[in-house]
Amino acid sequence: MEVLKGLSLKNSIFTSICFGSLFFYSCYSVERDCKKFHIGSFEFSTLINGEIKTSYFTRTEELEIESYQGKIDSASIRWVNDCECILTKLNPISNQDKRPVQIKILSTDANTYSFEYSLVGKTNNKQRGTIQKTN
């Protein structure tokens, strides 16, 4: 009988720890103040072939204009909701360029946001990154 009392107490402590952890985890929510990133100037850096490449872009209500390695490109932007948008290049050169890109903001901070993006309909190849707002 004494052995069973010890097991019951250990199980009770274990159960309390599990529920306590679950309670605190469920109260945690990622901050997403996406609207402040709808308009402004931004920069995005990524590692390509061992070298950091940076692109700069400006967003207005309807356009995103990007400068990358001396080339300027523009796309229409349509916000699906506060944290998701679709970019469609205005002057696509290739069939790949004709496909719209879906962007979802995952979390925001003071001047940065983390996001994931993929071609519309190609959700099996999502990429992630972080963008810095410069003004």
C-alpha positions as CSV (number, residue, x, y, z in Angstrom):
1,M,0.0,0.0,0.0
2,E,2.8,2.4,0.8
3,V,4.3,1.9,-2.7
4,L,0.9,2.8,-4.3
5,K,0.8,6.0,-2.2
6,G,4.2,7.1,-3.5
7,L,3.2,6.4,-7.1
8,S,0.0,8.4,-6.8
9,L,1.9,11.4,-5.4
10,K,4.5,11.2,-8.2
11,N,1.8,10.9,-10.8
12,S,-0.1,13.9,-9.3
13,I,3.1,16.0,-9.4
14,F,3.8,15.0,-13.0
15,T,0.2,15.7,-14.0
16,S,0.4,19.1,-12.4
17,I,3.6,20.0,-14.2
18,C,2.2,18.9,-17.5
19,F,-1.0,20.9,-17.1
20,G,0.9,23.9,-15.8
21,S,3.2,23.9,-18.8
22,L,0.3,23.6,-21.1
23,F,-1.5,26.5,-19.4
24,F,1.5,28.8,-19.8
25,Y,2.2,27.7,-23.3
26,S,-1.4,28.4,-24.4
27,C,-1.3,31.9,-22.9
28,Y,1.7,32.8,-25.1
29,S,0.8,34.5,-28.3
30,V,3.1,35.9,-31.0
31,E,2.8,39.7,-31.6
32,R,1.6,40.6,-35.0
33,D,1.0,44.3,-35.6
34,C,1.1,43.8,-39.4
35,K,-0.6,47.1,-40.5
36,K,2.4,49.2,-39.7
37,F,4.3,47.2,-42.4
38,H,1.8,47.9,-45.2
39,I,3.5,51.1,-46.2
40,G,7.1,52.3,-46.0
41,S,10.7,51.5,-47.0
42,F,12.2,48.1,-46.2
43,E,15.3,46.0,-46.7
44,F,15.7,42.3,-47.0
45,S,19.0,40.4,-46.8
46,T,19.5,36.8,-47.7
47,L,22.4,34.4,-48.2
48,I,22.9,33.3,-51.8
49,N,25.8,31.1,-52.8
50,G,27.7,32.1,-49.6
51,E,27.2,35.8,-50.1
52,I,24.8,38.2,-48.4
53,K,22.6,39.9,-50.9
54,T,20.3,42.8,-50.0
55,S,17.2,44.1,-51.8
56,Y,15.5,47.4,-51.0
57,F,11.8,48.1,-51.6
58,T,9.1,50.7,-51.0
59,R,5.5,49.9,-50.5
60,T,2.5,52.1,-51.1
61,E,-1.2,51.2,-50.9
62,E,-1.1,49.5,-54.2
63,L,2.5,49.0,-55.3
64,E,5.8,47.5,-54.2
65,I,8.9,48.8,-56.0
66,E,12.1,46.8,-55.4
67,S,15.7,47.6,-56.2
68,Y,18.1,44.6,-56.3
69,Q,21.6,44.6,-57.8
70,G,20.9,47.8,-59.7
71,K,17.6,46.5,-61.2
72,I,14.2,47.9,-60.4
73,D,11.1,45.8,-60.4
74,S,7.5,46.6,-59.5
75,A,4.6,44.5,-58.4
76,S,1.0,45.2,-57.4
77,I,0.2,44.3,-53.8
78,R,-3.2,43.1,-52.6
79,W,-3.7,42.6,-48.9
80,V,-5.9,39.5,-48.3
81,N,-6.0,40.4,-44.6
82,D,-3.8,42.5,-42.2
83,C,-1.0,39.9,-42.3
84,E,-1.2,38.3,-45.7
85,C,-0.7,39.7,-49.2
86,I,-0.3,38.7,-52.8
87,L,2.4,40.3,-55.0
88,T,2.0,40.1,-58.8
89,K,4.8,41.5,-60.9
90,L,3.7,44.2,-63.3
91,N,6.2,43.4,-66.1
92,P,7.0,39.7,-65.9
93,I,9.9,38.5,-68.0
94,S,9.5,34.8,-67.6
95,N,6.7,32.3,-66.9
96,Q,8.1,32.0,-63.3
97,D,7.7,35.8,-62.9
98,K,4.1,35.6,-64.0
99,R,3.2,33.6,-60.9
100,P,2.0,35.7,-58.0
101,V,3.8,35.4,-54.6
102,Q,1.9,34.8,-51.4
103,I,3.4,36.4,-48.3
104,K,2.3,35.8,-44.7
105,I,3.7,37.8,-41.8
106,L,4.4,35.4,-38.9
107,S,5.5,37.8,-36.2
108,T,6.4,41.5,-35.8
109,D,8.8,43.5,-33.6
110,A,9.5,47.2,-33.4
111,N,11.0,47.6,-36.9
112,T,11.1,44.0,-38.3
113,Y,8.8,41.2,-39.2
114,S,9.3,37.5,-39.9
115,F,7.5,36.1,-42.8
116,E,7.0,33.1,-45.1
117,Y,6.5,33.2,-48.8
118,S,5.8,30.9,-51.7
119,L,4.4,31.0,-55.2
120,V,0.6,30.9,-55.1
121,G,-0.4,27.3,-55.3
122,K,3.1,26.0,-54.4
123,T,2.8,25.8,-50.6
124,N,5.1,22.8,-50.5
125,N,8.1,25.1,-51.2
126,K,7.7,27.9,-48.6
127,Q,10.7,30.0,-47.7
128,R,11.2,32.2,-44.6
129,G,12.9,35.5,-43.9
130,T,13.0,38.7,-41.9
131,I,12.5,42.2,-43.2
132,Q,13.7,45.4,-41.6
133,K,11.6,48.6,-42.0
134,T,14.0,51.5,-42.7
135,N,11.5,54.4,-42.3
